[in-house]
Amino acid sequence: SHKCCRDWYDFVWNRTRGIRKDITQQHLCDPSTVALIEKCTRFHIHCAHHLCEEPMMSFDAKINNENMTKCLQSLKEMYQDLATRNEFCPREQEFRQYSVLLKLNDGDILREVQQFRPEVRNSPEVKFAVQVFAALNSNNFVRFFKLVRGAFYLTSCILHRYFNQVRRDALKALNIAYTVGSQRPTTFPIEDLVRMLMFRDADEAGNFVMQYGLNINEGMVELSRSSYQEPDVPIPPRRSMDIMGKRTVLIGEVVNGGPLPSPPQHTPVCSFDSRNRYRGEGPVTDTATVFQRGGTLGATVPGLAPKQEIKSLMDLKPFMDLDLKQPMKLKLQEESRPFVDPNAMLKPPVAEESAGQAELAAPPEVQPLFQLVQPQPIRPPSPPPKPRPVYTDHDIMEEVNSVVEDVLNAECTGMAKAGADFISNALCVSETQVDTVVSEVVQQMVKEVSIAEFNAEKERIAEEKCRIKEARRKQEHELFISQFSKSLCSEITKEVLKECIKDTAASEMQHALEDKAACIARCSEEECNRLMEETLENAIFQLAKDTLEVEVLRFRKFVKRWRDVVAVRRQLKRQMRAFPAGPCCVDPRFKLKALAPSAPSPLRPDLLAQGVVNLGNAGNVAVSCTRCLHVLASPHILLLPCPVGA
């Protein structure tokens, strides 16, 4: 029932939480502590699946997941602390796997896996967790449920939290893959859906599909893109029969991680005597006898039974009252027998006395203090007595008186003995009750004293806490004042530095401006001199240019006149070449030879230096210096003969 599950879960959870709290407060870290936290983690993993259908009042999945996460985080830190001491736990791979499977929706889980030790990272458990992450991340629902079917029980319990997520993504992918358009639906067998998505039966698959707006018709799911829509409220998880079938052992063995150890067998030992007094931790000796205190008969009373028997004896009443009349009447009424021989009547008391002496001599045995008188069985009628001698009335009366006296003595002795036993037992019970009352009073006083001491200690602790709190507040106030003063000093220092920097910058800028003005003044004078020099140079250049232009014009004028003269002379030379005449300064004998052409003679530098050129038969011709230089530069120019005087 829900109440039983809630009571069971709350009971175990409170104990495991107390254990984890003590471990955290005492900073314990050793293999045995790790084993305790591992058992707490297995308990929460088992409850995550086993109690997933319980109402919120009985089981809160969110709180259970938080406790599971805290347990795994504590284990992670303990594994790291033990690894620094070269101590490794045998179940580390298992719980590293649980930690990875709990964070499959986190993107950086693979980076955390890469930080594991090589032995843990390459273990089959961690590799299995990485395969599940790959299947979930790639929306490979077939691979995911195949891995779930091959996983162990606790691993399947952790993967159960992803069932609705994987089923939702799978149904969405199937709805898109098997439909062509948005108007025409496509049928899909629900049995295939049960097999692929690991549903319990067709009813569970149908309820899940209808939550997404799809219809079921004769065992076929009508897939449609227009009808598919996400539910507004998350679908509550349900237990998986496949996962429940994997648990083949008790829950205690699941939480323990293996077979449960056999509990230690304790032998009960009584530490109290027959009078309920504490006698230490020694062995039991149940043969004590209690003697009557202040008794007149000196009879021994057997040792009292345990406390339960004493209470039962207190409730019992003696089998006869202390009134002497009623027992005597009962005795007389019961003895309705014929008269017998007085000697025979006197024998029973002797037997009783001998029996009493035997009882006194024999060792006491543990027997009940009072015995109920059992009714005597009815005897068959005896045969008629034999004829006996006749006695007189006087003899009969004497015999009756003696018998009555003996009977009275026996009854009084028995009643006195019973009264003495009752009184002794009452005294023993009263002493026991007195001890009980004293112990209860002492317990009450101790309880009151402990409560008073507890309240005083509580007040002292409260005062200590207040004092500590006040000291902490004072320390925080002083720390705040120091921090505030430091911040204020830093601000004031910054402002002072800012003002100093501003003043320094202003003075530096003033000096810079003055230096700039002086530099500008100095540079302006230099620039003025430079400009004046450039102006003078430009003016001189312009004047020289103008003068040169005038001279060039004059030179051009003279050159033009020279060219005209040269042109006239060239024309004259052409005319003379056309009508040659003998040179005037040639011997008449050689005039004919001078008119004959001759081979050009090579130029002689000595003649050129003199301004004379040898023309062969025509003689020497005087030329100007300019023409001599031109002839030297261009020796291929042909010189025409001309008179020397030309």
Buried (B, 14 or more C-beta within 10 A) or exposed (E): EEEEBBEBBEEBBEEBEEBBEEBEEEEBBEEEBBBBBBBBBBBBBBBBBBBBBBEEEBBBBEEBBEBBBBBBEBBBEBBEBBBEEEEEBEBBBBBBBBBBBBBBEEEEBEEBBEEBBEEBBEBEBBBBBBEBBBBBEEEBBEBBBBBBEEBEBBBBBBBBBBBBBBBBBBBBEBBEEBBEEEEEBBBBEBBEBBEBBBBBEBEBBBEBBEBBEBBBEEEBBBBBBEBBEEEEEEBEBBBBEBBBEBBEEEBEEBBBBEEEEEEEEEEEEEEEBBBBEEEEEEEEEEEBEBEBEEBEEEBBBBBBBEBEEBEEBEEEEBEBEEEEEEBBEEBEEEEEEEEEEBEEBEEEBEEEEEEEEEEEEEEBEEEEBBEEEEEEEEEEEEEEEEEEEEEEEEEEEEBEEEBEEBBBEBBEBEBEEBBBBBBBBEBBBEBBBEBEEEEEEEEEEEEEEEEEEEEEEEEEEEEEEEEEEEEEEEEEEEEEEEEEEEEEEEEEEEEEEEEEEEEEEEEEEEEEEEEEEEEEEEEEEEEEEEEEEEEEEEEEEEEEEEEEEEEEEEEEEEEEEEEEEEEEEEEEBEEBEEEEEBBEEBEEEEEEBBBEEEEEEEBEEEBBEEBBBBBBBBBBBEBEEEBBEEBEEEEEEEBEBBBEEE
